[in-house]
């Protein structure tokens, strides 16, 4: 019997007071992502390999896996994680943004030796602030 060691994904959803085109630009361009999250070399092309500059944690290799204009951006982040940014047009200049961060495994640790179970909790709190405050603040300004 295979033991499931996966930890729950992190999901954060927020409604942003801006048209979907503006939110899309913030989550699908290098400049946009840098403005609310991290410096990067992202290009909106499936298969594009890019780097996220994680400050004290150094550069993380990434690869774009999904790109559906105005709807979804997905990429592998470092060796274990996957991020998806999903958008939904609510009309009336409102856009629903959902972040999904998956790939956490109770039996794995980061390159820095931190168990995924610990890192998941830290990142859950970090994403809370980024998704609910930094992204809306950037897009709505």
N, C-alpha and C positions, 0 to 999 in steps of 0.2 A: 504494500500500500504506500502510495506517495503522500508524504506529509506536506500540507500546504503551509509554507512559511511566509507567504506574502502578508504584508501589513496593508491596512486600508489606504486607498489613494486619498490625496488631499483634494478637496473640491471647494472652490470659493466662487460665489456668484454675486454680482453687483449690477444694479441698473445705473447706467451713466447717462447724464442729461446732455447728449450729443448725438448727431446723426451717425449712422453706422459707418459711413465713409470716413469720418474723422477718427472713430475708434479703430477702424481697420488700419488706417495709416499708422496709428500709435502701436499696433501689435504686429505689423507685418513689414516694418522697415527698420533698418539698423538705427537710424536717428530716433525714431519713435520709441523703440525698446530701450535705448540708452537714456532717454529722457525720464522714464519712470521706473526702470529696473537696473540694468547693468550695461556697461560699455560692451560692444560686441562687433563682430565682423559679419553679421547676418546678411544674407541675400535671399529674397523671396523666390527660391527655386527648389523644387524637390530634388534631393540628392546633394544639395549644397552643404559642404562641410564648413563650419564656422567656429569661432571661438567666443565664449562668454568670459569677460574679465571679472572674476569673482573676488577682486580686491585681495585681502590677505590670503585667500585660498588659491590664488593664482589663476591661470587660464584654464578653462574647461572646454574640451573638445565637444562639439555638437554636430548634428546632422539633421537637416530638414527631411521629414518623412511624409508630411501631409501639407497640402496647400490648396484650399478651396476658397477662391476670392470672396470676400465679404462674409465668410462663414467660419473658416477654421485654419489655424496654423498648428502644426505638430512637429516636434523635434525630439530626438534623443539627446540627452544631456549627460555628459560624462559616460561612465561605463554602465551605470545601472538605471538611470532615471529616464522618464519620458514626460514631456510637458505638452499639453494641448491648450490652446486658447480658442474658445468657441464664442461666436457672436450671433446674436439674434436681434433683428430689427423689430422693435416694439411699436414703431410708428411714432408720430408726434415728437420727433427729434429725441427719442430715447432708444438706447441700445443695451441689451442684456449681455454682459461679459461673464464667461465662466472659465476659470482656470482649473485644469485637472493635472495633478502631479502624481505620477504613479511610478512603480518600480521598487518600492521599499520592501525589503526582505529581512525578517527577524534574524536570519543567519548570516547576513552580510554586514560589512563595515565599509566606511569610506577609505580613501587613500590616506586619510589622516588618522585612521584607527578608531573613528567614532562609530559605534553600532548604529545601524539604520533606525532602530527603535528610538534612539535618542535624537538623531538628526531629524527624523520625521516630526517629532514634537517641536523642535526648534524652528523648522521650516514652516510648519503649520502656523505658528505665531507670526513668523516673518511675512508669509503670504497674506495673512489677515490685514496687516498694515499696508502692504503693497497694493493689494487688490481693492481694498475698501477706501484707502486714502490717497496713495500716490498716483495710481492710474487715473481715477476720476478727477483729481485735482489738476493733473497735466492736461487731460483731454478737455475738461470743461473750462479751462482758462482762456 
